[in-house]
Amino acid sequence: MNKKKIFNDPVYGFVTVPTELLFDLIEHPYFQRLRRIQQLGLTNFVYPGALHTRFHHALGAMHLMQLALRTLKDKGVKISAAEGEAAQIAILLHDIGHGPLSHALETSIFQDVPHEQLSLYLMERLNEQFGGRLGLAMQMFQGSYGREFFHQLVSSQLDMDRLDYLNRDSFYTGVAEGRPGADRLIKMLQVVDERLVLEEKAVYSVENFLVSRRLMYWQVYLHKTVTSAEQMVIRIMQRARDLARAGVAVPGSTCLTFFLGRAVTLADFETNPDILSHFVELDDTDVWSAIKSWKSHPDKVLSFLAKSLINRQLFKIVVSPEPHDEEFQLGIVELIAEHFRLAPEEARELMITGRLSNTAYDAGSNETINILTKLGKVVNVTEASDLPNIQALSQKVQKFYICYPKEIL
């Protein structure tokens, strides 16, 4: 069987699967599960075209990795066939541990279980199944391989993951201003002392990339209506979880009810392999089918939240540069309790507060974007640019929000 396949990607055109191992990993049920997890969660409530999946994104990131490796080889960087394949495996599988509906479930039914760690656990399982052939890819993914630039291509402030999701998300949402200029950035890549750098003429392209990233965060990922929808689904799962753990019957698929009924920590994933087996059965379908069934649940809070989300009757959201004071929040809770005839503790479940944070570039991190000057010196991009934008984009911007049912207005 010919496993060196070509597929047509709407963003990049024809993309190749260059090795048999990559093909077999794509065909594996763990990876095929990503077809059933949308890349942007509930963003399609605002941008109807944003229906692409993590499967799309992983393949696109693999394609960009191919382009980056080819660029570096053309510039004289020695990269073996084994290293090239491992780097593509690492980026292909970087999101394999993602749960349903974007990041919503990481905080609602798990307890501090980051998807990156679950990706590593699944890579370890795959490594066993494939006879140890993923060892090098896992080192690159974790950053323990001696040639650091491979890890930077997988996970850094200018990695193939970010370049693809900005490209792809701007394409599917129709937000053309969010495109990061990935092609030029990849062409400008170079390696110095086994670390990734960009040629000096890429400075303005980096600035464009960072501006695109900030714009995509405020206009797409942290859009206030998207935030309202995502916070509603988080609150739905939290309410279902609390009911299930209090002994109330909450219908759902086997894998979803498994997690609703018990507090699962990262340590549990490490010690009990059955938990990971339940996790790989979990996808968006389980969540949406459960929410549909919860519309008729006897719990007033859960049924109201489920009906509202299914019918896109989203909570009103008020965004402010300062936190909303306690008196205002108390007033909202009283209005909710009066309108829906709920006890104060239940009424509080229908008010959601939180914080939005956006930093386009962290100039103080260990993984800075570095520029190779014409004099051969490697400097942080903030020092290489003569424009004030990059310094401004390094500043953290915070906003505070409160969400509540429109019915109380």
N, C-alpha and C positions, 0 to 999 in steps of 0.2 A: 504494500500500500504506500502510495506517495504521500508523505506527511508534510512536505514542504509546500504549504498552501499559500494562496493569495486571496485576500478578501478586499472588498471595496468599502472604504470608510468615508462617510460624507464630509469629514473635515479634511483628511489628508489624501484622499484618492486611494490608489492601490497600495496595500500594506502586505508585507510578506511575513510568514511564520518560517524562520530560516532553519530550524533544527527539529529533529524528531522529538527530542525531549520537551521542547517548548510546546509542540503540538499536543503531546500526551498530557502535559499539565493543563492546557486549555480545555482538553476533553474531560478532565477529571471532574467528578460531581462537586467537589469543593469549589472549583472555579466556575462551573456552570451555574452554581447558586447565585453568582453575582448578576446573572441575567434578571433575577427576580428582586434585585435591590436597586432602587432608583438612585442616581448620583446626587440629585438635589432635593431629595425628600419631598417636602410639600411646596417647593418653589413653583410648581406648575399651577398652584392656586392663583398666582400672580402672572406668571409667564407660561401660557398654555403649552408652548412647545418644549418645555424643559422636562421631557419624559425619557431622556437617555439614562442608561444604567451604569453601574460600576463595572460591568463587563466591557462596555464600550470604552470607558476611561482607561481600564487596565491595558487593553490592547493598544490604545492610542499612546499611552506612556511607553509601552514596549517599542513602538515604532520610533518615537522620539529618541529613545535610548540607542536604537540602531543608528540613527543619523548622527548622534553625538559621538558614538564610538568610531564611526567612519571618519568624521571630521578630525578627531584626535589622531587616528592612525595616519591620515594624510599629512598631518603635521609632524610625524616622526615619533609619536608616542608608541612605545612597544606594548601591544595588547595581544595576548595569546587567544586562540580560539576558545579555550576553556574559560578564560576571564570574560571574554565577550558574551558567551552564552550565560555565564553566571550572573553578569550584570543585568542581562535581559530577564532572567528568571526572577531576580530580586525585585525589579520594578514591576514585572507582571503580577507578582504575588503580594505586593506591598499592601493592598487593601483587602486581601482575602479574608481577614478577620473582622470585616465591617459588619455591624448589625443592621437590622432594618431601619428604614426611614432616616437616612443620614446619621446624625449623631444623637438622635432623640432618645434611643434606648440605653445609651451608655450611662445616663444619669438617672433613668427612671426605674429600670428593673434590675440593673447590676449595681454593685457598690465599688466604684473606682476601678473599673475594668477597662483600660484603654484598648482600642481596637488594634493598635500596633502590637501589643503583647499577644493578643489572640492570633494575629497574623503569624507571629513567630511560632506559636504552639502548632498551628496548622502546617507551617513549613516543616517543622520537626516531624510531624506525622507523615507528610509527603516524602520527606527524606528517607524515612524507614521504608515506605512503600516502593520507592524508586531506588533502593539499594545504595543509599548514601550519596547519590549524585547531586544533591542540593547543598552539600556542605559548604562549598565556596560561596554560593549565593547567599547563604545564611550569614556567613562572615561579613559579606559586603553589606547586607541589610542591617546588621547590628553595629557595623563600624569597627569590627575587630580585625579586618584584613589589612595587611601592611601597606597597601597602596590606597591612601585615604580618598583619592578623587573618585573611586568607584562608589563609595558610600555617599559622597557629596552629590553624585549624579542621581542617586536614589532618594536621598533625604537631606535637604539643605534649604537655604533661602532662595536658591535658584536651581531647583532640581527638575527632573523630567515629569514628576508628578504635578508640580505647580504649573509648569508650562502647558501640560495637556489639559488640566482641568480649567484653566483660564481660557484657553483656546476653545475647548469643547463647550463649556458653559456659556460663553459669550455667543457662540454659534447657535446653540439650541434655544437660548433665551431671546436672541435677536438684539442683544446689547452689543453692538459692533464696537463701541468705544473700549470694551474690555479686552480686546485682543492684544496679547502681549508682545507680538513680533517675535515669535519663537524661532522662526527660521534663521533670522539674522543673529540672534543670541547664540544659537547652537553653532553657527559658522564661526563665531568669534571665540569659541572655547579653546583653552590651552591648558597645559599641565606644567607646573613649576614645583620641583621638589615633592612630587607625588600629590600635590594639592591643586584643586581646580581654580583657574583664574580666567579672566576675560581680557582680550586685547584692548588697548587703550581706546581704540576707535569705537568700542561698544558702549562707552559711557552713556551716551544719549539713548541708546537702546535699553540700557538698564533703567534709566529714568522713566522711559515709556512703559516698561514692564511694571515698575512699582506704582506708577500712576494708574495703570490698568487694574492692578491688584486692589488698590484702595477703592477705586470706582466700583469694581465688581462686588466688593464687600458691602459698601453702603447701598448700592443700587439693586443687588441681587441677594447675596447670602444673608445680609442683615437688614434687608428691606422690612419696613415695619409690619406690613401685612403678612409677609412670610414668617416673621418673628411671632406674630400672634398665632398663626396656624401651628407652628412648631411647638410653641409653649402649650397650646391646647392639647396636642397629642401627647406631650410629656405628662401633663396633668391627668389625662385620661388613663395612661398606663400606671401612673402613681396611685390613682384612686382604685383601679382594678387590683393592683398589687396589695394595697392596704386592706381591701375587702377580702381578697383571697387568703391573706395571712391572718385575718380575723375569723376565718372559718365560713365566710359567706361564699356561696357557689358563684363562680365567675366562669362562664363557658368560654372555650377557646380550643385551639389545636393542642395536641399532646405536648409539643415542644414549647409552646407559649405558656401553657398552664404550669409546666414544670418550673419555669423561671418566675412566674407570678407567685407561686406558692412557697418559695424559699429564698432566703437572702444568700446570694451567690457572690463570693469574693474572688479575687485573683488567686488567692491561696487554694480555694476550692477547685479551680480549673487545673491547678498544678497537681493536686493530690488525687482527684477523681476524674479519670478519663471519660467516664460516662457523661459528664457535664459538657465536654467539648462535642461529644457525639450528638447531644440534644441541640447544641448551638448551631451546628452545621445544617440542621433541618429548618432553622428559623429564617424567614425572609418577610418581605413586605406583605405577601399574601396572607400570612398568619395574622398580622396586625390589622389589616383592613377588614378581613372577614370577622375578626373578633369585635372590632369597633361597630360594624354593621349589626351584629347580634346584640351588642350592649345597648342599642337604641331603646330596646324594650326591657332593660334590666330594672328590677324593682327599686334599686338605689336611685334616688332622684338626681343626685349630683352626676353620677356616671351616665345615666341615660340622657340627661340634658347635654352634657359635654359631647357624647357620641352623636346625638342627633344634630347638634350645631355644626360639628366638623363635617359629617357626611353631607349635609345640605349647604355647606360653605357659609354658614351664618356665623362668621368669625367674631371674636371678641373685639371690642373697640380697644385700640392701643394708643396711649399717650406717651410720647417720648420727650424727655427733658434733659438739659445738661446737668441738672442737680437731682439727687434722690427725692422721691415724693415723700412728704412728711407724714408722720404717724397719724395725725389728725385727719388728713385727707384720706388715707387708707382706711381708717376706722369708719369714716363716713360712707365710703364705697361698700364696705362689708355690711353696714346697717341697711343700706338701700337694697342690697342683694337679699339679705335675710327677709326684709319686708316684702319685696316683690315676689320671691319664690317660696315664701313661708318656710324658711329653713332656720335651724338653730345656728347661732353665730359661728360655731366651729365648722359646720358644713358650708355656711355662706363664704367663709374664708377660702374654701377650696375653689370657689369660682372667681377669685381675684388672684392675679399672678403678677409678681413684681420681679425685676431683674435688671441686669446691666449688659449693655452692648459695648464691646471693646474692639478697636481696630488699629493695628500697627502694621503699616505696609512693609516696613523694613526695620529690623532690630539691629542697630549699628553696634550695640554693645555685646552681642552674643558671641559664642565661640565659632559660629558658622557664618561669618560675614561674607559678603560678595566682594571679591578682591579683583583688582585691576593690575595688569602687567603694563607698566609705563614703557615708553619708547627707550628709556634709559636702562630698562631691565629691572626696575624696582617694583616690588609687589606692595600695593597700598589698598586700604579700604576704599570702596567706591565713594564714600562721603568725602574723602580727601582728594580723590581724582577729579571730581566734578566741579566745574566753576559755576554751576547753577545752584540756587538756594533750595530747589525743589526736593532734592534727596534728603537734605538735612530736615526739611519740614516733614517729609514722609516718614522720618524716623520717630516722630513724636507720636505717643499713644493718645488716641482719641477715645473718650468714654461718653456714653449716653445712658440714661436710666429710663426704664419703661414701667408702665402699669397697664395691665389688661383686665377687662371686666365685660360682662354681657351688655350688649347694646340695649337690651330690654329695660334696663333700669334708668335710662336717660329720660 
